[in-house]
Amino acid sequence: MLINPAYEPAGPERVAFHEGCLSVPAYQAVVARPRAVRLTGQDEYGRSFDEVFTGWPARIVQHETVHLDGVLCLDRAEPRSPASLQAPAERWSRPAPEEAARAPGFELPWRPAVAGRRGEPTQPGER
């Protein structure tokens, strides 16, 4: 439990990456945030804390803390980055690489996917 959490950047580096939010479950957007943040506040016993977070934990701290001010990730989205979750699935899931290569007669340098994973590279002369 965090009481009166606040954060500030703990370095100059910013990182942009896709974020989604349970408040707007059908959308995602690219959001640039500091790579590291210093989080301060109090715990459930009123004890002060001051901790630095980096990477994913830093992104999560920022994402969740700004909700207390009514801010969503879409409010901080990079221009033209918001997209429905359905759009990438429709645009990037088909055709499968095998289908796309077959149409113009190309050969793939790896075996077809097995259980949703890209196959291993083929050995010279192996098909």
C-alpha positions as MATLAB code, in Angstrom:
seq = 'MLINPAYEPAGPERVAFHEGCLSVPAYQAVVARPRAVRLTGQDEYGRSFDEVFTGWPARIVQHETVHLDGVLCLDRAEPRSPASLQAPAERWSRPAPEEAARAPGFELPWRPAVAGRRGEPTQPGER';
ca = [
       0.000    0.000    0.000;
       1.285    3.450   -0.909;
       0.071    6.646    0.712;
       0.656    9.931   -1.114;
       3.050    8.405   -3.649;
       5.027   10.809   -5.797;
       7.809   10.219   -8.277;
      10.440   12.205  -10.118;
      12.890   11.211  -12.840;
      16.087    9.636  -11.515;
      18.151   10.367  -14.609;
      17.874   12.015  -18.012;
      17.082    8.957  -20.151;
      13.567    8.462  -21.529;
      12.210    5.317  -23.155;
       9.175    5.044  -25.430;
       7.257    1.786  -25.481;
       3.739    0.403  -26.007;
       1.430    0.549  -23.007;
      -2.054   -0.697  -22.426;
      -4.400   -0.013  -19.539;
      -7.282   -1.813  -17.882;
      -9.108    1.542  -17.844;
      -9.206    1.464  -21.680;
      -8.808   -2.268  -22.391;
      -9.237   -2.169  -26.156;
      -6.399    0.279  -26.869;
      -2.643    0.678  -26.597;
      -0.268    3.538  -27.324;
       3.424    4.391  -27.324;
       4.282    6.393  -24.208;
       7.680    7.971  -23.513;
       8.644    7.874  -19.835;
      11.815    8.256  -17.765;
      13.813    5.002  -17.612;
      14.372    5.465  -13.853;
      12.283    7.197  -11.179;
      12.582    7.963   -7.492;
       9.345    7.035   -5.693;
       8.551    8.615   -2.329;
       5.595    8.379    0.011;
       4.468    6.433    3.057;
       3.595    2.794    3.632;
       0.444    1.554    5.367;
       2.081    2.183    8.785;
       2.962    5.797    8.011;
       6.670    5.054    7.534;
       8.370    7.105    4.826;
       9.945    5.377    1.873;
      12.268    6.580   -0.864;
      13.194    4.053   -3.544;
      14.568    4.177   -7.081;
      12.967    1.989   -9.745;
      14.310    1.302  -13.244;
      13.035   -0.460  -16.362;
       9.591   -2.074  -16.254;
       9.063   -1.404  -12.531;
       9.731    2.311  -13.190;
       7.200    2.331  -16.040;
       4.598    0.629  -13.851;
       5.197    3.063  -10.960;
       4.650    5.998  -13.328;
       1.644    4.461  -15.076;
      -0.173    3.644  -11.820;
       0.792    6.784   -9.896;
      -0.559    9.208  -12.524;
      -3.941    7.436  -12.325;
      -4.335    9.166   -8.943;
      -4.458   12.442  -10.901;
      -6.940   11.030  -13.423;
      -4.322   10.605  -16.173;
      -4.406    7.634  -18.552;
      -1.626    6.337  -20.791;
      -3.632    7.568  -23.790;
      -3.331   11.096  -22.373;
       0.463   10.766  -22.566;
       0.588    8.916  -25.899;
       3.038    9.812  -28.623;
       1.212   11.413  -31.584;
      -0.434    8.942  -33.955;
       0.464    5.956  -31.770;
      -2.879    5.022  -30.159;
      -4.317    1.909  -31.767;
      -6.972   -0.631  -30.994;
      -5.643   -4.018  -29.970;
      -7.614   -5.501  -32.846;
      -5.769   -3.475  -35.498;
      -2.296   -5.049  -35.044;
      -3.819   -8.521  -34.939;
      -5.663   -7.913  -38.193;
      -2.732   -6.277  -39.979;
       0.165   -8.434  -38.793;
      -1.188  -11.936  -38.198;
      -1.983  -12.776  -41.820;
      -0.777  -13.922  -44.151;
       1.512  -16.304  -42.329;
       5.125  -16.191  -43.592;
       4.678  -19.504  -45.396;
       1.615  -18.206  -47.280;
       3.264  -14.888  -48.116;
       6.367  -16.655  -49.486;
       4.408  -19.242  -51.457;
       2.424  -16.697  -53.515;
       5.441  -15.235  -55.396;
       7.321  -18.544  -55.273;
       9.934  -17.617  -52.627;
      11.583  -20.183  -50.386;
      11.935  -19.448  -46.681;
      15.378  -19.870  -45.059;
      13.758  -21.667  -42.104;
      11.286  -24.459  -41.505;
       7.595  -23.600  -41.087;
       6.352  -22.612  -37.644;
       5.616  -25.333  -35.109;
       3.207  -24.655  -32.237;
       3.285  -20.916  -32.907;
       7.090  -20.585  -32.939;
       9.345  -19.820  -35.854;
      11.236  -22.914  -36.950;
      14.958  -23.541  -36.947;
      17.132  -22.541  -39.929;
      17.406  -25.310  -42.488;
      20.688  -27.074  -43.154;
      22.270  -26.502  -46.582;
      20.358  -28.553  -49.135;
      17.649  -29.515  -46.606;
      14.017  -28.706  -47.399;
];
